[in-house]
Amino acid sequence: MTDQEKRAREAVRKAMQKLPELFSKGWNRRFFRAHLEVQNVEVLVAAAREGDHDALDILREHARGARKAGMNVPDDFHAFVWEYFIDGPPKAKSGSNSKDSELRFQTIALLVKIVNQDYGFPEYRNPEHRGRKDGPLSACKLVAEELGLAERTVEEISGERKASLTRSG
């Protein structure tokens, strides 16, 4: 193991130790809920129509407060209440929820970017080396090993979020 590899692995480990909440499903969900809580009613109604349970709960809280204070609510909110009353609750999309994992995925992609840019490892290995212990080390392989994930999983996570990291980095 080279000194460069040791330093890169230590950087990944330190990030995991300093910010373990980014890898926690519960913390991810609380983060996205807090983000929704400051949105306006129109955004909440749109999310609720997509079946977002947090948006529904927040809208209920808004409605209770508006009723108690004798306030009017937006027409879009009234329309949603009618839809809900007549058609029932909106169906949530099946499959995994990005609220459970998106911060973890963004963190993984950022770790790959750091190992690539700060420690000089190529982002990916050639396909013929994937899944093999031999061959050159890449940022995705190093991060995958440190997190106990498959190299291909980290490559997909990094690839899907590369554009968002480029804009903000």
Buried (B, 14 or more C-beta within 10 A) or exposed (E): EEEEBEEBBEBBEEBBEEEEBBBBEEBBBBBBBEEBBEBEBEEBBBBBBEBBBBBBBBBEEBBEEBEEEEEEBEEBBEEBBEBBEEEEEBEEEEEEBEBBBBBBBBBBBBBBBBBBEEBEBBBBBEEEBBEEEEEEBBBBBBBBBBBEBEBEBBBEBBBEBBEEBEEEE
